Amino acid sequence: MAEHDSDNAARENDRLARLALNQAVEPADPAIGRLLEHHAPKDVLSAIHEDHLAELEPDPTRRARLTERAVGFRLRLEPGRVELALAAADAVGARFLVPGDSQWPAALDDLGEQRPIGIWAVGGWPTASVDAISIVGARACTGYGSYVAGALAADLASAGVAVISGAALGIDAAAHRGALAVGGPTVAVLACGIDRVYPRAHEVLLRAIAERGAVLSELPPGSTPTRFRFLHRNRIIAALGSGTVVVEAARRSGSLVTARLAAELGRVVMAVPGPVTSDQSAGTHELVRDGAMLITGASQVREACSSLTATPGPTSATTPRESDSGGRPSSEALDDETIDPIEELVIEALPTARATVGADVLALARATGVAPETVFAALGRLAATGRAVRAGSGWTLAAGRR
C-alpha cells in the first residue's frame, strides 16, 4: 500500500512539473527535450527556477545557451499561470495527458527529444488496437482534392481506421468530415490552445470531432496559432499515423514538411496523384517521384501500412528539400529567405502596425520564452531590415507586415 501511494505521489509530481513546463517551453524544444530524456520533469523545473538549468546539460557547448534561455522560461512561470490553464481547460472539458497515462498516444514516444511535454485533450483517444492514418494537404484545395480526401477518409473510417489531421481549411476539413460522415473515429491536432477555435469557421466541426474522437493540442490553453506552431504541430500529425497520405500539395506546401517528418519517423508516406496541369498536385507528384507510394484508394493505404516496421523501409519517402534538421522544419521548406528562428518568434509576438500600444521587451520575452537581451538584439535586427518599428515605449510590426 505504501509503495502504491508513493508511485501515485511520484506520478502526480511528474504531472504538476510537466504542467508548469508546458507553460514555459515552446513545442519541439530540443534542448528541454534532451534534458527530459535524462532527468525527471520536477528536476528540470527546479533547475529553471533556481537558475542552474545548464548544470543538467553534459555538453559544454550547449550550457551557455541554456543559461540564457532559462531567463525566458522563468518569465513564463508567473504564479497562478498553471491554475489559470487548468481552469480554462476545465471550461471546455479538456484534460492534460502525460507520458505513462493510459490514454497517452504511445506513437508520440517515437519523437524522442521532440516528444510533447504533455497533451491537452478533449474527447477520447481511440483504443490502442485501432489503426490510424494521417491525411493532410492544401488549404486552398480543388474540388477534386476535397472529394478524394473525404472519400478516402470515409472508406478508412468505415474499416475502423482513425483519421488524423489538423482541422485546417481544405483537405484537413474534408478528411475529418469524411470520417464523421460514416460515424468513424477522427482526431484533430491543433496549433493553438485547446480552448480556442481555429479556424473560427470550424467550431461545429471541432465539436463533432471531439464527440466522435479527440481534439488534441500540446500548447497551453489560451495560446494563439503562429507559423512555427503550425509547423511543429505537423510532427504530431506525422507521428500519430502509421502512415501519412498527402492528397494535394503545391511545391512549397507545409504538407510536404509533414511527409518528410513522417518518413524520418519510419512511417509510410503516400501521395494521391492529380492532374499534371494542377499546381496543387505539383508537390504530391514530386513526393511520388522521390519514393512515396502512389495511392488511389483506402485499400492501397491499408495494404501499404500493414507491413510497417519501426525501421524506415523502401516505401518511406523524403521531400525534395530534405535536410539534416533532426525532424525540425528546414528554413527552405518555410520560405525562400534564410530565417532566424528567434526573429520569427519575436515577429509572431509583435502587435500589428494598427495597434495603438506597442509591446515592450519584457512582454515579448514572456510571450516568446526568450531572454530579454536576446529579444532586444532581435528587435534591433528587425528594425534595421524594416520589419519592426518603435511605437511609444514598445514595438510593433512595420506597416504592411503580417
C-alpha positions as CSV (number, residue, x, y, z in Angstrom):
1,M,0.0,0.0,0.0
2,A,2.8,2.4,0.9
3,E,4.6,1.6,-2.3
4,H,1.4,2.2,-4.3
5,D,0.9,5.6,-2.6
6,S,4.5,6.5,-3.3
7,D,4.0,5.7,-7.0
8,N,0.9,7.8,-7.2
9,A,2.7,10.7,-5.5
10,A,5.5,10.5,-7.9
11,R,3.1,10.5,-10.9
12,E,1.3,13.5,-9.5
13,N,4.6,15.4,-9.1
14,D,5.5,14.5,-12.6
15,R,2.2,15.8,-13.9
16,L,2.5,19.1,-12.0
17,A,6.0,19.6,-13.2
18,R,5.0,18.9,-16.8
19,L,2.0,21.3,-16.5
20,A,4.4,24.1,-15.4
21,L,7.0,23.2,-18.2
22,N,4.1,23.2,-20.7
23,Q,3.6,26.9,-19.8
24,A,7.2,27.8,-20.1
25,V,8.5,25.9,-23.1
26,E,7.5,26.2,-26.8
27,P,6.7,23.0,-28.7
28,A,9.5,20.8,-30.1
29,D,12.2,22.5,-28.0
30,P,15.2,20.1,-28.4
31,A,17.2,21.4,-25.5
32,I,14.5,20.8,-23.0
33,G,13.6,17.6,-24.7
34,R,17.1,16.2,-24.3
35,L,17.0,17.1,-20.6
36,L,13.7,15.4,-20.1
37,E,15.0,12.2,-21.6
38,H,17.6,12.0,-18.8
39,H,16.1,13.9,-15.9
40,A,12.7,13.9,-14.1
41,P,10.5,16.8,-15.0
42,K,10.5,18.2,-11.5
43,D,14.3,18.4,-11.6
44,V,14.2,20.3,-14.9
45,L,11.6,22.7,-13.5
46,S,13.5,23.2,-10.3
47,A,16.7,23.9,-12.3
48,I,14.9,26.6,-14.2
49,H,13.6,28.2,-11.0
50,E,16.9,28.0,-9.3
51,D,19.0,29.2,-12.3
52,H,21.1,26.1,-12.7
53,L,19.5,24.6,-15.8
54,A,22.8,24.5,-17.6
55,E,24.3,22.2,-15.0
56,L,21.9,19.4,-16.2
57,E,23.4,19.6,-19.7
58,P,26.6,17.4,-20.1
59,D,27.6,19.0,-23.4
60,P,29.7,22.2,-22.6
61,T,28.9,23.7,-26.0
62,R,25.2,23.8,-25.1
63,R,25.4,25.1,-21.5
64,A,25.9,28.8,-22.2
65,R,22.8,28.8,-24.4
66,L,20.7,27.1,-21.7
67,T,21.7,29.7,-19.1
68,E,20.5,32.5,-21.3
69,R,17.3,30.7,-22.2
70,A,16.4,29.9,-18.6
71,V,15.7,33.6,-18.1
72,G,12.9,33.5,-20.7
73,F,11.5,30.3,-19.3
74,R,11.2,31.9,-15.8
75,L,9.4,34.9,-17.2
76,R,6.6,32.4,-18.3
77,L,6.3,30.8,-14.9
78,E,4.3,33.5,-13.1
79,P,2.4,32.4,-10.1
80,G,-1.1,31.2,-10.9
81,R,-0.4,30.5,-14.6
82,V,-0.9,26.8,-14.3
83,E,-4.1,27.3,-12.3
84,L,-5.5,29.6,-15.0
85,A,-4.6,27.0,-17.7
86,L,-6.4,24.2,-15.7
87,A,-9.5,26.4,-15.3
88,A,-9.6,27.2,-19.0
89,A,-9.2,23.6,-19.9
90,D,-11.9,22.5,-17.5
91,A,-14.3,25.0,-19.1
92,V,-14.1,23.1,-22.4
93,G,-13.8,19.6,-20.9
94,A,-10.1,19.2,-21.6
95,R,-7.6,17.2,-19.6
96,F,-3.8,17.1,-19.6
97,L,-2.2,13.8,-20.6
98,V,1.4,12.9,-19.9
99,P,3.6,10.0,-20.9
100,G,2.6,6.9,-18.9
101,D,-1.1,7.8,-18.8
102,S,-3.5,5.1,-20.1
103,Q,-4.7,7.4,-22.8
104,W,-1.3,8.8,-23.8
105,P,-0.8,8.1,-27.5
106,A,2.3,5.8,-27.4
107,A,3.2,6.7,-31.0
108,L,4.3,10.2,-29.8
109,D,7.2,8.5,-27.9
110,D,8.8,7.9,-31.3
111,L,9.5,11.7,-31.4
112,G,12.3,11.2,-28.9
113,E,13.6,14.6,-27.6
114,Q,10.8,16.3,-29.5
115,R,8.1,14.4,-27.8
116,P,5.5,16.8,-26.4
117,I,5.9,17.6,-22.7
118,G,2.2,16.8,-22.4
119,I,-1.0,16.9,-24.5
120,W,-4.3,18.7,-23.8
121,A,-7.2,16.6,-25.0
122,V,-10.9,16.9,-25.4
123,G,-12.7,13.6,-26.2
124,G,-11.3,10.2,-26.1
125,W,-8.2,8.8,-28.0
126,P,-9.2,5.7,-30.0
127,T,-8.1,2.5,-28.3
128,A,-4.6,1.1,-28.9
129,S,-6.0,-1.6,-31.2
130,V,-7.3,1.0,-33.7
131,D,-5.1,1.8,-36.6
132,A,-4.5,5.4,-37.5
133,I,-3.7,7.2,-40.8
134,S,-2.8,10.8,-41.2
135,I,-4.4,12.7,-44.1
136,V,-3.0,16.1,-45.0
137,G,-3.0,18.5,-47.9
138,A,-3.6,22.0,-49.2
139,R,-5.8,24.5,-47.6
140,A,-6.7,26.0,-50.9
141,C,-7.6,22.7,-52.3
142,T,-9.5,22.0,-55.5
143,G,-12.9,20.3,-55.7
144,Y,-11.1,17.1,-56.8
145,G,-8.9,17.2,-53.8
146,S,-11.7,17.8,-51.4
147,Y,-13.7,14.9,-52.9
148,V,-10.8,12.4,-52.8
149,A,-9.8,13.3,-49.2
150,G,-13.4,12.9,-48.0
151,A,-13.9,9.6,-49.8
152,L,-10.6,8.2,-48.7
153,A,-11.3,9.2,-45.1
154,A,-14.8,7.7,-45.2
155,D,-13.5,4.4,-46.5
156,L,-10.7,4.2,-44.0
157,A,-13.0,5.1,-41.1
158,S,-15.6,2.6,-42.3
159,A,-12.9,-0.1,-41.8
160,G,-12.2,1.1,-38.3
161,V,-9.2,3.2,-39.1
162,A,-8.8,6.5,-37.2
163,V,-8.3,9.5,-39.4
164,I,-5.7,12.0,-38.2
165,S,-5.5,15.6,-39.5
166,G,-5.1,19.2,-38.4
167,A,-8.6,20.7,-38.7
168,A,-7.4,23.3,-41.2
169,L,-9.4,24.5,-44.1
170,G,-9.3,22.4,-47.3
171,I,-8.0,18.9,-47.3
172,D,-7.9,18.6,-43.4
173,A,-11.6,19.5,-43.1
174,A,-12.6,17.2,-45.9
175,A,-10.8,14.3,-44.3
176,H,-12.4,14.9,-40.9
177,R,-15.9,15.3,-42.4
178,G,-15.4,12.1,-44.4
179,A,-14.7,10.1,-41.3
180,L,-17.6,11.7,-39.4
181,A,-20.0,11.0,-42.2
182,V,-19.7,7.3,-41.6
183,G,-19.6,7.5,-37.8
184,G,-15.9,6.7,-37.7
185,P,-13.2,8.0,-35.3
186,T,-11.1,11.1,-36.2
187,V,-8.5,13.1,-34.4
188,A,-7.7,16.8,-34.9
189,V,-4.3,18.2,-33.8
190,L,-4.4,22.0,-33.2
191,A,-1.7,24.6,-33.5
192,C,-3.4,26.7,-30.8
193,G,-4.7,26.3,-27.2
194,I,-7.3,23.6,-26.7
195,D,-9.8,26.3,-25.6
196,R,-9.6,28.2,-28.9
197,V,-11.5,27.6,-32.1
198,Y,-9.3,27.9,-35.1
199,P,-10.2,28.4,-37.8
200,R,-13.4,30.1,-36.4
201,A,-15.5,28.6,-39.2
202,H,-14.8,25.1,-37.8
203,E,-16.4,25.5,-34.4
204,V,-19.2,22.9,-35.3
205,L,-16.7,20.6,-36.9
206,L,-14.3,20.6,-33.9
207,R,-17.2,19.9,-31.6
208,A,-18.2,16.9,-33.7
209,I,-14.6,15.6,-33.8
210,A,-14.4,15.8,-30.0
211,E,-17.7,13.8,-29.8
212,R,-16.6,11.1,-32.2
213,G,-12.8,11.0,-31.5
214,A,-10.5,13.6,-30.0
215,V,-9.1,17.1,-30.3
216,L,-5.5,17.5,-29.2
217,S,-3.1,20.3,-28.6
218,E,0.4,20.4,-27.0
219,L,0.0,24.2,-26.4
220,P,-1.4,25.5,-23.2
221,P,-4.9,26.9,-23.1
222,G,-5.1,30.5,-24.5
223,S,-2.2,30.0,-26.9
224,T,-2.7,31.6,-30.3
225,P,-1.7,29.9,-33.6
226,T,1.6,31.0,-35.1
227,R,3.6,30.0,-38.2
228,F,6.1,28.0,-36.2
229,R,3.4,26.4,-34.1
230,F,1.7,25.1,-37.2
231,L,5.0,23.6,-38.4
232,H,5.8,22.0,-35.1
233,R,2.2,20.6,-34.9
234,N,3.0,18.7,-38.1
235,R,5.4,16.4,-36.3
236,I,2.5,15.2,-34.1
237,I,0.2,14.5,-37.0
238,A,3.1,12.6,-38.7
239,A,3.8,10.6,-35.5
240,L,0.2,9.6,-34.7
241,G,-0.5,7.9,-38.0
242,S,1.2,4.6,-39.1
243,G,1.3,6.3,-42.5
244,T,0.7,9.8,-44.0
245,V,-1.3,10.5,-47.1
246,V,-0.8,13.8,-48.9
247,V,-3.8,14.4,-51.1
248,E,-3.0,17.8,-52.7
249,A,0.1,19.9,-52.1
250,A,1.8,22.7,-54.0
251,R,5.6,22.6,-54.3
252,R,6.2,24.6,-51.1
253,S,3.2,23.3,-49.1
254,G,3.6,22.6,-45.4
255,S,2.1,19.2,-46.1
256,L,5.5,18.3,-47.6
257,V,7.1,19.0,-44.3
258,T,4.6,16.6,-42.6
259,A,5.6,14.0,-45.2
260,R,9.3,14.4,-44.6
261,L,8.7,14.2,-40.8
262,A,6.7,11.0,-41.3
263,A,9.5,9.5,-43.4
264,E,12.0,10.3,-40.7
265,L,9.8,8.6,-38.1
266,G,9.7,5.4,-40.3
267,R,6.1,5.9,-41.3
268,V,4.8,5.1,-44.7
269,V,4.5,8.2,-47.0
270,M,1.8,8.1,-49.6
271,A,0.5,10.6,-52.2
272,V,-2.6,10.9,-54.3
273,P,-1.9,11.8,-58.0
274,G,-3.7,14.8,-59.6
275,P,-3.8,16.5,-63.0
276,V,-0.4,17.3,-64.3
277,T,-1.7,20.8,-65.1
278,S,-2.6,21.5,-61.4
279,D,-0.2,23.5,-59.3
280,Q,-2.0,21.9,-56.2
281,S,-0.7,18.5,-57.2
282,A,2.8,19.5,-58.1
283,G,4.1,18.7,-54.6
284,T,2.4,15.3,-54.5
285,H,3.9,14.4,-57.8
286,E,7.3,15.3,-56.5
287,L,6.7,13.1,-53.5
288,V,5.9,10.1,-55.8
289,R,9.0,10.8,-57.9
290,D,11.1,10.8,-54.7
291,G,9.7,7.5,-53.4
292,A,6.3,8.0,-51.9
293,M,3.7,5.3,-52.6
294,L,1.1,6.4,-55.2
295,I,-2.3,5.5,-53.9
296,T,-5.8,6.0,-55.2
297,G,-8.0,4.3,-52.6
298,A,-8.3,3.2,-49.0
299,S,-7.4,-0.5,-49.7
300,Q,-4.0,0.6,-51.0
301,V,-3.4,2.7,-47.9
302,R,-4.2,-0.2,-45.6
303,E,-2.0,-2.6,-47.7
304,A,0.9,-0.2,-47.6
305,C,0.8,0.2,-43.8
306,S,0.0,-3.4,-42.9
307,S,3.7,-4.5,-43.0
308,L,5.0,-1.3,-41.4
309,T,8.1,-1.8,-39.2
310,A,9.9,0.6,-36.9
311,T,12.7,1.0,-39.3
312,P,12.1,3.2,-42.4
313,G,11.7,0.9,-45.4
314,P,11.9,1.4,-49.1
315,T,8.4,2.8,-49.2
316,S,9.4,5.8,-46.9
317,A,9.8,8.9,-48.9
318,T,11.6,12.2,-48.5
319,T,10.7,15.6,-49.8
320,P,12.8,17.2,-52.4
321,R,14.1,19.6,-49.7
322,E,15.0,17.1,-47.0
323,S,17.7,18.3,-44.6
324,D,19.6,17.1,-41.6
325,S,17.5,19.2,-39.3
326,G,16.7,16.3,-36.9
327,G,12.9,16.4,-37.5
328,R,12.6,20.2,-37.4
329,P,11.2,22.0,-40.5
330,S,14.1,23.3,-42.6
331,S,14.1,27.0,-43.3
332,E,14.0,26.3,-47.1
333,A,10.7,24.5,-46.5
334,L,9.3,27.6,-44.8
335,D,10.4,30.4,-47.1
336,D,12.8,31.4,-49.8
337,E,14.7,33.7,-47.3
338,T,17.0,32.5,-44.6
339,I,15.0,32.5,-41.4
340,D,16.4,33.3,-37.9
341,P,14.1,31.4,-35.5
342,I,14.4,33.9,-32.7
343,E,13.4,36.7,-35.1
344,E,10.5,34.7,-36.3
345,L,9.3,34.1,-32.7
346,V,9.5,37.9,-32.0
347,I,7.7,38.7,-35.2
348,E,4.9,36.4,-34.3
349,A,4.6,38.1,-30.9
350,L,4.7,41.7,-32.1
351,P,1.4,43.6,-32.3
352,T,0.4,44.7,-35.9
353,A,1.1,48.2,-37.1
354,R,-2.6,49.1,-36.3
355,A,-2.0,48.6,-32.6
356,T,-2.1,51.8,-30.6
357,V,0.3,50.4,-27.9
358,G,3.4,48.5,-28.7
359,A,4.8,45.5,-26.8
360,D,7.9,46.2,-24.6
361,V,10.9,43.9,-24.4
362,L,9.8,42.1,-21.2
363,A,6.3,41.4,-22.6
364,L,7.9,40.0,-25.8
365,A,10.3,37.9,-23.7
366,R,7.4,36.5,-21.8
367,A,5.5,35.7,-25.0
368,T,8.4,34.0,-26.7
369,G,10.2,32.4,-23.8
370,V,13.4,34.1,-25.0
371,A,15.7,36.1,-22.7
372,P,15.1,39.9,-22.7
373,E,18.6,40.7,-24.0
374,T,18.1,38.3,-26.9
375,V,14.7,39.8,-27.7
376,F,16.3,43.3,-27.7
377,A,19.0,42.2,-30.1
378,A,16.5,40.6,-32.4
379,L,14.4,43.8,-32.4
380,G,17.4,45.7,-33.5
381,R,17.9,43.5,-36.4
382,L,14.2,43.6,-37.3
383,A,14.2,47.4,-37.1
384,A,17.3,47.5,-39.4
385,T,15.6,45.5,-42.0
386,G,12.3,47.4,-41.8
387,R,10.3,44.7,-40.2
388,A,9.7,46.2,-36.8
389,V,9.3,49.8,-35.6
390,R,9.1,51.6,-32.3
391,A,5.6,52.6,-31.0
392,G,5.9,54.8,-27.9
393,S,7.8,52.8,-25.3
394,G,7.2,49.5,-27.2
395,W,7.5,47.8,-30.6
396,T,5.1,46.8,-33.4
397,L,5.4,45.2,-36.8
398,A,6.2,47.6,-39.6
399,A,3.2,48.7,-41.8
400,G,2.4,46.1,-44.4
401,R,3.8,43.1,-42.4
402,R,1.8,40.0,-41.5
